[in-house]
Amino acid sequence: MLVRKALLHDASNIYDLVNSLSGDGTLLKRPFAEICENIRDFTVAESEGGVFLGCGALHLYGPHLCEVRSIVVKPEAKSQGAGGAIIKALIEEAEAHGIQSVCLFTRIPDFFFKFGFRIVEDKSELPDKIFKDCQVCPRLHRCDEVAMVRGRIPRMSILGPRHEAQELVKLSG
Ligand SMILES: CC(C)(COP(=O)(O)OP(=O)(O)OC[C@H]1O[C@@H](n2cnc3c(N)ncnc32)[C@H](O)[C@@H]1OP(=O)(O)O)[C@@H](O)C(=O)NCCC(=O)NCCS
């Protein structure tokens, strides 16, 4: 198995796989144009023969925070180490950028515990994530995801202040 940065020709495989799991909210829906625009965020895993196995993305908010997004492995390729290899590559990428804090929202915290993530009880401690995704999410008022972070919780935010994030999180129950 090979793990490498994505190239534009991977965009259609990424689009198909990510959106196959967006219907039930496992992953955020991502339009094809948005995947192309952000293709440099993505890392892909492929077989020795070059068959696409899965992907994940690292979104950079700034020097204080980045986020693992759209991590997914094709059903037939699960449990063979691809997901673990992708998350490790994304963590290394965050480290190469000097970012101390990697966050994510998930329904499967047990997978991410294995890679050093811990639960953040108060989601408003990650205001940038709240402002980027949560405030426009149809599930804002019935969020069933767990917030997690690896490294320290950032003291700063750039998309909006923490007190406004707290108000939004209160609304989500
Ligand atoms: C989560 C996912 C990416 C894992 O990929 P994978 O290739 O099957 O994972 P790996 O084979 O690399 O497993 C690595 C470790 O995680 C464990 N693991 C895998 N899936 C897990 C899960 N859903 N919950 C808890 N642990 C899990 C494995 O048992 C393995 O543990 P080990 O090292 O102790 O043996 C894959 O199951 C998937 O695509 N799920 C659907 C999409 C999804 O939910 N993505 C997360 C959105 S936040």
The ligand as an SDF file (V2000), in Angstrom:
LIG
                    3D

 48 50  0  0  0  0  0  0  0  0999 V2000
  -12.7150    4.7100   10.1110 C   0  0  0  0  0  0  0  0  0  0  0  0
  -12.0230    4.0950    8.8750 C   0  0  0  0  0  0  0  0  0  0  0  0
  -11.4110    5.2370    8.0440 C   0  0  0  0  0  0  0  0  0  0  0  0
  -10.9180    3.1560    9.3890 C   0  0  0  0  0  0  0  0  0  0  0  0
  -10.2140    2.6760    8.2460 O   0  0  0  0  0  0  0  0  0  0  0  0
   -9.5210    1.2250    8.2240 P   0  0  0  0  0  0  0  0  0  0  0  0
   -8.6310    1.1670    7.0500 O   0  0  0  0  0  0  0  0  0  0  0  0
  -10.5680    0.1850    8.3510 O   0  0  0  0  0  0  0  0  0  0  0  0
   -8.6740    1.2940    9.5870 O   0  0  0  0  0  0  0  0  0  0  0  0
   -7.3450    0.4530    9.9150 P   0  0  0  0  0  0  0  0  0  0  0  0
   -7.4190   -0.8960    9.2980 O   0  0  0  0  0  0  0  0  0  0  0  0
   -6.1520    1.2900    9.5580 O   0  0  0  0  0  0  0  0  0  0  0  0
   -7.4620    0.3280   11.4980 O   0  0  0  0  0  0  0  0  0  0  0  0
   -6.5590    0.9610   12.3800 C   0  0  0  0  0  0  0  0  0  0  0  0
   -6.9880    0.6300   13.7950 C   0  0  0  0  0  0  0  0  0  0  0  0
   -8.2620    1.2550   14.0540 O   0  0  0  0  0  0  0  0  0  0  0  0
   -9.2230    0.2700   14.4480 C   0  0  0  0  0  0  0  0  0  0  0  0
  -10.5150    0.6730   13.8680 N   0  0  0  0  0  0  0  0  0  0  0  0
  -10.8700    0.6620   12.5760 C   0  0  0  0  0  0  0  0  0  0  0  0
  -12.1240    1.1420   12.4240 N   0  0  0  0  0  0  0  0  0  0  0  0
  -12.5620    1.4470   13.6650 C   0  0  0  0  0  0  0  0  0  0  0  0
  -13.7830    1.9690   14.1860 C   0  0  0  0  0  0  0  0  0  0  0  0
  -14.8210    2.2620   13.3880 N   0  0  0  0  0  0  0  0  0  0  0  0
  -13.8910    2.1620   15.5260 N   0  0  0  0  0  0  0  0  0  0  0  0
  -12.8440    1.8640   16.3450 C   0  0  0  0  0  0  0  0  0  0  0  0
  -11.6550    1.3660   15.9190 N   0  0  0  0  0  0  0  0  0  0  0  0
  -11.5290    1.1600   14.5990 C   0  0  0  0  0  0  0  0  0  0  0  0
   -8.7010   -1.0410   13.8710 C   0  0  0  0  0  0  0  0  0  0  0  0
   -9.2110   -2.1380   14.5940 O   0  0  0  0  0  0  0  0  0  0  0  0
   -7.2180   -0.8720   14.0290 C   0  0  0  0  0  0  0  0  0  0  0  0
   -6.8640   -1.1060   15.3610 O   0  0  0  0  0  0  0  0  0  0  0  0
   -5.4980   -1.9040   15.7530 P   0  0  0  0  0  0  0  0  0  0  0  0
   -4.3820   -1.0390   15.2280 O   0  0  0  0  0  0  0  0  0  0  0  0
   -5.5470   -1.9620   17.2370 O   0  0  0  0  0  0  0  0  0  0  0  0
   -5.6020   -3.2110   15.0540 O   0  0  0  0  0  0  0  0  0  0  0  0
  -13.0100    3.2680    8.0200 C   0  0  0  0  0  0  0  0  0  0  0  0
  -13.6360    2.3250    8.8310 O   0  0  0  0  0  0  0  0  0  0  0  0
  -14.0800    4.0840    7.3360 C   0  0  0  0  0  0  0  0  0  0  0  0
  -13.9190    4.5020    6.1880 O   0  0  0  0  0  0  0  0  0  0  0  0
  -15.2290    4.3170    8.0150 N   0  0  0  0  0  0  0  0  0  0  0  0
  -16.3410    5.0560    7.4240 C   0  0  0  0  0  0  0  0  0  0  0  0
  -16.0410    6.5530    7.3310 C   0  0  0  0  0  0  0  0  0  0  0  0
  -15.8670    7.1670    8.6940 C   0  0  0  0  0  0  0  0  0  0  0  0
  -16.6070    6.9070    9.6190 O   0  0  0  0  0  0  0  0  0  0  0  0
  -14.8560    8.0710    8.7890 N   0  0  0  0  0  0  0  0  0  0  0  0
  -14.5910    8.8400    9.9950 C   0  0  0  0  0  0  0  0  0  0  0  0
  -15.3460   10.0970    9.9120 C   0  0  0  0  0  0  0  0  0  0  0  0
  -14.8500   11.2110   11.2240 S   0  0  0  0  0  0  0  0  0  0  0  0
  1  2  1  0
  2  3  1  0
  2  4  1  0
  2 36  1  0
  4  5  1  0
  5  6  1  0
  6  7  2  0
  6  8  1  0
  6  9  1  0
  9 10  1  0
 10 11  2  0
 10 12  1  0
 10 13  1  0
 13 14  1  0
 14 15  1  0
 15 16  1  0
 15 30  1  0
 16 17  1  0
 17 18  1  0
 17 28  1  0
 18 19  1  0
 18 27  1  0
 19 20  2  0
 20 21  1  0
 21 22  1  0
 21 27  2  0
 22 23  1  0
 22 24  2  0
 24 25  1  0
 25 26  2  0
 26 27  1  0
 28 29  1  0
 28 30  1  0
 30 31  1  0
 31 32  1  0
 32 33  2  0
 32 34  1  0
 32 35  1  0
 36 37  1  0
 36 38  1  0
 38 39  2  0
 38 40  1  0
 40 41  1  0
 41 42  1  0
 42 43  1  0
 43 44  2  0
 43 45  1  0
 45 46  1  0
 46 47  1  0
 47 48  1  0
M  END
$$$$
